[in-house]
Amino acid sequence: MTRSVQIPDPRIIWPPEHTPGSSMVFAQNTIEIAATPDRVWSLLIDCLEWPLWYRHCSDVSVLRGGPLLSANSKFRFKTLNFYFEPDMETFEPSRMLVWSAKGPAGTSGAHAWYIEPTSGGCRVITEEAQRGLLLFFLRSSTRSLLLTSHQEWLQSLKELAEAK
């Protein structure tokens, strides 16, 4: 679900240089999933498998740690036609995953996943904050692209997590 007015979730621990308040682009998506937080977490930290279920992701490799993501991991992947090499910022199993990375043309950003237990499984919130001069010109189109692609990511995560 995407809301027109987006308020960053205060439970997410952002790297100081990538807080939503200091970003040029902020995007937030949420979905309810009828699966345990542990099930959802296991899919999120298995980044080598993302290309099998998230169509905007390819060419994933773990550069440090692995094969599953961990607190000290560094990995590389291509998404939306750009390569990124994120470093872990926050790693709280079955609850919160935050990474940061440099982007194209001097941009940088952080991506967060927050898993909240619910009576029917869990609610997953994903947020991204980006900064950089290029985004001054591309703010609206970048935000729109993030909102759309992240909702697809969440929907694919939901379908996989709920599959029996």
Rosetta blueprint (number, residue, H / E / L):
1 M L
2 T L
3 R L
4 S L
5 V L
6 Q L
7 I L
8 P L
9 D L
10 P L
11 R L
12 I L
13 I L
14 W L
15 P L
16 P H
17 E H
18 H H
19 T L
20 P H
21 G H
22 S H
23 S L
24 M L
25 V E
26 F E
27 A E
28 Q E
29 N E
30 T E
31 I E
32 E E
33 I E
34 A L
35 A L
36 T L
37 P H
38 D H
39 R H
40 V H
41 W H
42 S H
43 L H
44 L H
45 I L
46 D L
47 C H
48 L H
49 E H
50 W H
51 P H
52 L H
53 W H
54 Y L
55 R L
56 H L
57 C E
58 S E
59 D E
60 V E
61 S E
62 V E
63 L E
64 R E
65 G L
66 G L
67 P L
68 L L
69 L L
70 S L
71 A L
72 N L
73 S L
74 K E
75 F E
76 R E
77 F E
78 K E
79 T E
80 L L
81 N L
82 F E
83 Y E
84 F E
85 E L
86 P L
87 D E
88 M E
89 E E
90 T E
91 F E
92 E E
93 P L
94 S L
95 R L
96 M E
97 L E
98 V E
99 W E
100 S E
101 A E
102 K E
103 G L
104 P H
105 A H
106 G H
107 T L
108 S E
109 G E
110 A E
111 H E
112 A E
113 W E
114 Y E
115 I E
116 E E
117 P E
118 T E
119 S L
120 G L
121 G E
122 C E
123 R E
124 V E
125 I E
126 T E
127 E E
128 E E
129 A E
130 Q E
131 R E
132 G L
133 L H
134 L H
135 L H
136 F H
137 F H
138 L H
139 R H
140 S H
141 S H
142 T H
143 R H
144 S H
145 L H
146 L H
147 L H
148 T H
149 S H
150 H H
151 Q H
152 E H
153 W H
154 L H
155 Q H
156 S H
157 L H
158 K H
159 E H
160 L H
161 A H
162 E H
163 A L
164 K L
